[in-house]
Amino acid sequence: MRIIWFRLRSAVSGRANDAGMSTSEYAMGTIAACAFAAVLYKVVTSEVVSTALQSTIGKALDVPF
């Protein structure tokens, strides 16, 4: 019953129990962001994607105005 009262009071007042992320949470977020950036870089610089982008840009530039 006490937990329900605390959650209800927190929801009404707009305050949560924790004050923010800890250092380890920031570290995990940073590592995840770097891993995602590395995968995205590999995909964008791959031969297939590079060819598709060049083709699309070439078609866009060849459109008569």
C-alpha positions as CSV (number, residue, x, y, z in Angstrom):
1,M,0.0,0.0,0.0
2,R,2.9,2.3,0.8
3,I,4.4,1.9,-2.7
4,I,1.1,2.7,-4.4
5,W,0.8,5.9,-2.3
6,F,4.4,6.9,-3.2
7,R,3.8,6.3,-6.9
8,L,0.5,8.2,-6.8
9,R,2.1,11.1,-5.0
10,S,5.0,11.2,-7.5
11,A,2.7,11.1,-10.4
12,V,0.6,14.0,-9.0
13,S,3.5,16.1,-8.1
14,G,5.4,15.4,-11.4
15,R,8.5,14.3,-9.6
16,A,10.2,10.9,-10.1
17,N,12.3,9.0,-7.6
18,D,15.6,9.2,-9.5
19,A,17.4,12.5,-10.3
20,G,19.0,11.4,-13.5
21,M,21.3,9.0,-15.2
22,S,24.3,7.6,-13.4
23,T,27.8,7.5,-14.9
24,S,27.4,3.9,-16.0
25,E,24.2,4.7,-17.8
26,Y,25.9,7.5,-19.7
27,A,28.8,5.2,-20.6
28,M,26.5,2.5,-21.9
29,G,24.6,5.1,-23.9
30,T,27.8,6.4,-25.4
31,I,29.0,3.0,-26.3
32,A,25.7,2.1,-27.9
33,A,25.7,5.4,-29.9
34,C,29.3,4.7,-31.1
35,A,28.4,1.2,-32.1
36,F,25.3,2.4,-34.1
37,A,27.5,5.1,-35.8
38,A,30.1,2.5,-36.8
39,V,27.4,0.2,-38.3
40,L,25.8,3.1,-40.1
41,Y,29.2,4.3,-41.5
42,K,29.9,0.8,-42.8
43,V,26.5,0.6,-44.5
44,V,26.7,4.0,-46.1
45,T,30.2,3.5,-47.3
46,S,29.5,0.0,-48.8
47,E,29.7,-0.4,-52.5
48,V,26.0,-1.2,-53.0
49,V,24.8,1.9,-51.1
50,S,27.4,4.1,-52.7
51,T,26.4,3.0,-56.2
52,A,22.7,3.5,-55.4
53,L,23.3,7.0,-54.1
54,Q,25.4,8.0,-57.1
55,S,22.7,6.6,-59.4
56,T,19.9,8.5,-57.6
57,I,21.9,11.8,-57.5
58,G,22.8,11.3,-61.2
59,K,19.1,10.8,-62.2
60,A,18.1,13.9,-60.1
61,L,20.7,16.1,-61.8
62,D,19.7,14.8,-65.3
63,V,16.0,15.9,-64.9
64,P,15.1,18.6,-67.4
65,F,13.8,21.8,-65.9
